[in-house]
Amino acid sequence: MFKTLIPKATSRSLLRPVGQASSTFRPSTFYLVDRARRGYATEAEEKDLVIIGGGVAGYVAAIKAGQAGLKVACIEKRGALGGTCLNVGCIPSKSLLNNSHLYHTILHDTKNRGIEVGDVKLNLEQMMKAKETSVSGLTKGIEFLFKKNNVEYIRGTGAFADEHTVAVNLIDGGETSVRGKNIIIATGSEATPFPGLSIDEKRVVTSTGAIALKEVPKKMVVIGGGIIGLEMGSVWSRLGAEVTVVEFLGQIGGPGMDAEISKMTQKILQKQGMKFKLNTKVTKGDDSGDTIKISVEAAKGGKEETLDADVVLVAIGRRPYTAGLGVENIGIETDERGRLVIDQEYRTKLPHIRVIGDCTFGPMLAHKAEEEAVAAVEFITKNYGHVNYNAIPSVMYTHPEVAWVGQTEAEVKNSGVKYNVGSFPFSANSRAKTNLDTDGIVKFIADAETDRILGIHIVGPNAGEMIAEGTLALEYGASSEDVARTSHAHPTLA
Ligand SMILES: Cc1cc2nc3c(=O)[nH]c(=O)nc-3n(C[C@H](O)[C@H](O)[C@H](O)COP(=O)(O)OP(=O)(O)OC[C@H]3O[C@@H](n4cnc5c(N)ncnc54)[C@H](O)[C@@H]3O)c2cc1C
């Protein structure tokens, strides 16, 4: 497996096990040569591990490897660490979701709670500043962790020069290169463009433009009713935009969301003012006038209709990003969807090069990328690692939130397993009633014979926090009775 590493027969005095201090030397582990002693006569410095991409996958791998005692370099071209998640994804979107929810609550929901407020005004510039403060605090925190764990941060764009060397075009000018005994590719993903609509991130935007609009659009059309479209649609709807979501499929939330939960969520969001056109496809867009004209028709074909918009959000999904990386020069393969092909230990055809996060298989989620980072580094340092892909939760941070883990009812049904469903509405939960926040349900799907939990689906207040208990239950192979017999504090939503 570790073809690039030095065989055990090499003189012991020159060697140390990967990730172990000399005092914990174990002869059974594999060895790396101490670079200082080997003395490469090349301009490229050699590291135990080089990581391309400083997003969640890359920075977690870098920190974990640094903690394990490896010499690590992480190359990032954005000028800030944290990748999509911290800079233009999870974090800024959640800042806007949280603050737009507060604004909406103050405008529409405080009077009956006994709080009368005067003139409520939106200061969008300040809301954006609050978002930027969260982002910069977190990205700088990662730089601090790099320093603390001896990770070298190389600011630039990396491309393979050969199987062990990454050439870097530096942001501050000039070039360098770095050699890696092991290399991890963690270059992430990008928004999938919509054919015929050119993105300017001002009027025709991806999520990156949608988290940075300078004013609230009067009318917004969201192409794609998945999680990102609904979260960003929610933000602008709460701030006053008339939002229409056009979705090709017959349900919102993407195929991972349980159909019953999806229907309920759609009703709740409709009550909040969002409009939906399901089973509908966008046929063309025209942004030459003052407003953008979006032509739509039934997915199966039918009469065309035109929607007017000041801003169009293209949210039809994300695709792996490997542009300019030069993987083709060293024979690393991508599949038909552009995902880098790997085995179960995240190895490409070249076993010293691994791939994790959005640019390879699996759900495009930050916590999935993070789990893979830990596992990939453990494969390098300990020869084993593990991610339980059956217990990766998903959360949509609308209000109420939608969260799930495990299989949907349709998936269980299709698998042929006999199952039971139990559900409970928040309208009968004392805390939800106290909080005047009763929309939603919790739905458990369990094996009819063993009672083992197969899936948990929640739409309701704080669903994103509560799903952690469901994930733990699934991870531990709990039955629904195990959860029911566990004491839960009263009165809580959990
Ligand atoms: C609007 C939005 C909201 C989201 N919300 C959530 C959420 O709430 N929860 C969740 O789990 N997930 C969320 N996601 C998804 C999450 O952001 C991604 O799953 C996660 O960022 C993937 O991490 P990654 O490290 O694989 O890739 P990325 O975060 O994309 O990082 C890859 C990094 O590699 C760098 N890079 C690329 N090529 C090179 C190169 N050649 N040289 C040097 N650097 C390079 C890029 O600049 C980038 O910074 C959201 C995404 C978006 C867009």
The ligand as a Gaussian input file, in Angstrom:
#p B3LYP/6-31G(d) Opt

LIG

0 1
 C      -24.365000      28.351000       0.314000
 C      -23.857000      27.063000       0.881000
 C      -24.285000      26.656000       2.114000
 C      -23.817000      25.472000       2.653000
 N      -24.260000      25.107000       3.880000
 C      -23.825000      23.955000       4.418000
 C      -24.253000      23.578000       5.713000
 O      -25.015000      24.279000       6.367000
 N      -23.790000      22.417000       6.220000
 C      -22.932000      21.606000       5.514000
 O      -22.539000      20.552000       6.018000
 N      -22.502000      21.947000       4.280000
 C      -22.928000      23.096000       3.732000
 N      -22.474000      23.470000       2.495000
 C      -21.531000      22.558000       1.796000
 C      -20.105000      22.731000       2.331000
 O      -19.718000      24.069000       2.196000
 C      -19.148000      21.824000       1.572000
 O      -19.614000      20.497000       1.652000
 C      -17.751000      21.896000       2.160000
 O      -17.263000      23.194000       2.066000
 C      -16.823000      20.935000       1.432000
 O      -15.536000      21.076000       1.910000
 P      -14.277000      20.774000       0.979000
 O      -13.083000      21.053000       1.838000
 O      -14.414000      19.469000       0.341000
 O      -14.356000      21.840000      -0.197000
 P      -14.315000      23.426000      -0.168000
 O      -14.851000      23.958000       1.086000
 O      -14.924000      23.864000      -1.440000
 O      -12.757000      23.766000      -0.158000
 C      -11.926000      23.524000      -1.236000
 C      -10.856000      24.594000      -1.257000
 O       -9.856000      24.223000      -2.195000
 C       -9.365000      25.377000      -2.822000
 N       -8.754000      24.976000      -4.089000
 C       -9.375000      24.435000      -5.170000
 N       -8.461000      24.143000      -6.122000
 C       -7.251000      24.507000      -5.635000
 C       -5.938000      24.457000      -6.137000
 N       -5.674000      23.946000      -7.348000
 N       -4.928000      24.942000      -5.383000
 C       -5.190000      25.453000      -4.136000
 N       -6.413000      25.517000      -3.617000
 C       -7.437000      25.043000      -4.335000
 C      -10.595000      26.249000      -2.997000
 O      -10.230000      27.612000      -3.121000
 C      -11.365000      25.962000      -1.711000
 O      -11.103000      26.932000      -0.725000
 C      -22.903000      24.674000       1.937000
 C      -22.444000      25.081000       0.678000
 C      -22.911000      26.267000       0.152000
 C      -22.416000      26.698000      -1.191000

